[in-house]
Structure formats: C-alpha cells, structure tokens
Amino acid sequence: MARLQSFKRNSVLPGFGLSLGFTIVYISMLVIIPISMIFMNSMAAPWSKVWQTITEPRVIASYQLSIGASFLAAAINVIFGVLIAWVLVRYHFPGRKIIDGLVDLPFALPTAIAGIALTTLYTKNGWIGQFLGFKVAFTPLGITLALTFIGLPFVVRTVQPVLQNLEKEIEEASASLGANRLQTFIKVIFPELFPAALTGFALAFARALGEYGSVVFIAGNMPMKTEITPLLIMTKLEQYDYAGATAIAAVMLIFSFILLFVINVLQWWTNRKFI
C-alpha cells in the first residue's frame, strides 16, 4: 500500500487511478470479455458433445496441420528473418530502403490478395510452379509458404532494433581477444539476439495459427489433408453450429495461452542466464 501511495505521489502521469480505470475497461471490452464469451458459448452445449466435436478425426487433423505448419513457418522466419535484419542493419547498398519497405508489405496487403497471388504463382501452371519438380499449391507445403509470407515482418521488426543497438565495438573487442567469427557470434551476438528472435518466433507463430485469408486459397481445403482449423471454424459457423465453432476456437485459444506462457518463461530464464 505504501509503495502504491508513493507511486501516486511520484508518478509523472497525472490521474493514475482514472488512467488505470480506462485501461482496465478498454482491455476488458477488447480482449477479456470477447475471450470469455468464447468459453461461455462453447459450454452452452453438453460436455459430451463438446468433447466429441473437438476430438473428431477431421478436427484433430486440422489441429496437426495448423500447428505444424505454423511452427515450421515461424522457424523458417526466425532463420531468414534474422538474416534479413542483419543485412538491413549492417550493410548499405542501393535499394536498401526499398527492401526495408517490402518487409512490411504482408502487414499492408490484404491476406486474401496474398493468398490469391501465391496460388497463382505456385500452381502447377503458375509462373514459378511450372519450373518446380514438385507440387506446392493445394498441399501442406503451400500452406507453410503462405504462413511464412505473413509472419516474416514479425521476426525482422523484432530483431532489427536489437541489431541497431548492438555496438560494433563489442565485436571488435571480442576479435581483439582472439575470438573467431563463430565464437563472436555464439558468445557475443547470439545472447543479445536470442530473446528478440524468440519473441519474433512467438508473434509469427501466433499470427500464423489463426491465419485464414492467405491460406484458404492455396490450401485446397481437402478434409484430413489440407484443411486448416480456422476453415473448420468457419464451416461450423455456416452450419449454425455456434457451440461447435467456439469449442474448436477455445482449444486453439488454450494452446495459444500455453504457448505464450512457455515463451514468457523462456524469456525470463534467458534474461537471468545471460544477465
């Protein structure tokens, strides 16, 4: 209590109580209440029906596809996102600003347009697909490609500020002490980048997990093969099965909560280990 009173006296932000009240109301209206309604609507049906809905083979197959493709896409984005951020920060070359702006294109581009464009490019007769010896569109590989496209900016924009604040003198000091490039990266650069890369991975994974517009066109939507969980939720809604749709959504929501909790624990452990 004394600490709270001291904070009220010393805070540079006037009206702490009023500001906190507006913050709680705003978050409640946009986040807490809608999420609560998902669980309330899913519990409207008998538990046996809810369990039957979320454990159907078709639904489980969609879980596996959505989670697996999202994880793979986020992992790919971590590798190439860090590489792109490194190039944009450490090197100056003609067209650098253009490439830097293109990184944000998935943010601005409507997801449906992105899905149509990727499908057109990677179909069997597409501009790129015709030169490939394997099928991309209408396969899990196409889904992973679309999820990689929409998740790339999260990793780049999370890692980029860390690289900009990383002083080159530290790397030079490491080299002067006899460390080679690999040792400098592992001992000096990697500990600084790891928390940011982990955050970028979590953001890209969470974004991909609920993606619908860019995936629905390139997926092919074949049950048990290329049918994602968000599409199943839309199918349930079109059939007026609101309890079933919210039950499936609740499962994905719980998984997202677990993911965020694990990521936060890893970040806390990483900060303690490297600090």
N, C-alpha and C positions, 0 to 999 in steps of 0.2 A: 504493500500500500504506500509506504514511504517513497519507494522508488517511482511509483506511478505519479505521486504528487510532485516529486522532484522533476519528472519528465514534463509534466504540465507546466511547471514554472519556467523550465529552461528551454522548452521547445521553441524553435524559430517559426513553427507553423501555428498560427492562431486558430483558436476554436477546435482543439483536439477532439473533444467529445462530439461536437457536431460533425466534424470530418469523418471520425470513426463510424458514427451512425450512418452517414451517407454511404460510406464504403461497404458496410455490412449489408445494407439494404440493396445496394447496386449488385454486389456479388450474389446475394440471395436470389434476386429476381432473374439474373442471367445464368447462374450456374447451379446453385444449391437446389432451388425449387424445381427446375426442369429435370435435374438428375433424380430427385426424389420421386417425381411423377413416373419416371421410367420403372422404378422398382414397385411403386404402388399399382400401376397398371398391369405389370406382369403378375402380381399377386392376386389380381382380380379373378383369375381362373383357378380351379383346384390345383393343388401342388402336383398331383399325378399327371395332369395334362401339361403343366409347365415342364415337368421333368421329361415327359415323352417328347415334347416339342424340341427342347434343347439337346436331346440325345439321339435324335433321328440320324441315321447314317448320312443322309444328304446334308444335314446341318453340320455334323461333325466334319465331313469332307470339306465344307466351306470354311470351317474354323482352321483346319490344317492348311488350306490353300492361302487364306488371307494372312494368317500369322506367319507362315513360312515364307511367302513371297515378300511380305513387309519386312521381315527380319533380313532376308537376303538383300533386298533393295537398300535398306538402311546401312548394312555392312559395306556394300559397294560404294555407297555415297560417302562413307567415312574415309575410305581409301582415296577415292578420286576427289572428294571434296577438300581434303587436306592438301592434296597435290595442287589443285586449282588455287586454293587460298595462298599457298606458298608462292606460286608463280606470280599471282597478282600483287603480292606484298613485296617480294624480294627482287623482282625484275621489272625493268621499264623498257617497253618495246612499242612500236607503232600498233595502234588498235587495242591497247590495253584497256582504255576506258570503255570501248565497245564491248569487249569480252566481260568486263566487270558489270556492265549493264545487262548483258544477256543472262547472267546468273540469276537475276531477279525475274526473268520472263515467266517461269512457272507460277510466280505469285500473281502476276497481272493477267496471264492468259486464262480464259475460262476453261475449266477442266474438260468440258465436252469437246471443245475445239481441239485441245491437246490430244484427246482420245481418237478423234476422227483423223487428225494429222498422222499420228503414229500408226494407226491402222492402215491408212493409205500408203504409207512408206514401207511397211513391213509385211504386207500381204504377199502372197506367192508371186503376184504380178506387179508388185509395187516397185518404186524406184530403187529401193535398197533390197527388198526381199527377193527380187528376181536374181540377184547375184549371190545370194546365200545358198548354201547346200542343205539347209535345214529350215524347218518351219518355225516362224516366230509368232505371227498373229494367230489368235484363237488357240493359244497354248499357255501353260503357266509361265513360260519364258516371256511371252508378250506382256503378261500381267506384271511380272517383275520389272520389265523395261518401263512400263508406264509409271509404276510406283517409284522407280529410280528417278525418272524425269521430274516428278512433282516434289520429291524430297531433297534434291540436291541443294537448293538455296539454304536450307536449314543448317546444313553442316558448314558450308562455305561462310555464311554470315556469322556463325558462332565461333569458328576458328580464326577468321580473319583479324578481328580486333586483338586477339592474343598474340598473333604473329607481329602485328604492328607495334605492340608494346614490348615485345621481346628485344632487348638491347643486343646489338651485334657484338658489343664489347665482351659480353659473357662468352660468346662462342669463340672470339679471338683469344680470350684468356684460357679457355679450355685447350685450344690448339697450341698455345704457347707452353702449356704444361705437358705437352707430348701426346695429347689425345688425338686419335684419327677422326675422320668424319663420322664413322659409325658410332664410335664411343661418345662423341659430342652429341649426336642425335639422341642416343639412348639415355645418357646421363644428364644432359642439359636441356635439350629441346623437348623431348618426349614428356617429361614430368609436367612441363608447362602446358603442353597441348592436350594431354590426356583428359583432364576434366572438361575442357571445351568440346573435344571430339565426342566424349561420352554424352554430353548434353545435346550436341547435334544429332547423334545417333538416336537418342530418345525422342527428340522432336520429329525427326524424319520417320521413325518407326510409328509413332502415334499418328502422324499425319497420314501415312500410308494405310494404317489399319482401318481407318474409316473412309478411305477414298472410294468414290463411286463413279463420278462423271468420266474421268480419263480412262477408267478400267473397263467399263461396261461395254464399250465398243470393240476393244481389242481382245477381250476375253473370249468371246464366242458364247459364253453363258451356257455351257453344257453341264447339266447336273452331274455331280460326282467327279467332274474333271476340271472345268474352268469356271465354276460358279462361285463367286465371292460372297461373303457373309452380308455386306450391305445390300446386294441384289436380293438375297433371300428375305431380308427385312422389308424391302420394297414390295416383294411379291406377297408377303403376308399382309401388308397394308392394303394392297389392291384387292385382296380377298376378304377384307374387313376383319381379319383376324388380328385385332389390336393387341390382345394379350400375348399371342404367339410372337408378334413382331417385337414387342417390348421385352419379352423374355429373352429372345436372342440378343437384343441390344444390351440387356443387363449383363449377360455373360461377357460380351465384348468390353463393356464398361468396367466390370470387375477385373478383367485381365489387364486393362489399361491402368487401373489403380495399382495393381500388383507391380506392373512394370515401372511406374513412376516411383513407387516405394523402393524397389530394388535399385533403381538408378540413383535416387537420393542417398541411399545407404552407401552405394559405391563411391559417390562423390564425396560424402563425409569421410569415408575410410581413406580415399585417395588424398584428400586435403591433410588429414592427420599424418599420413605416411610421408608425404613429400614436404610437409612444413615442420 
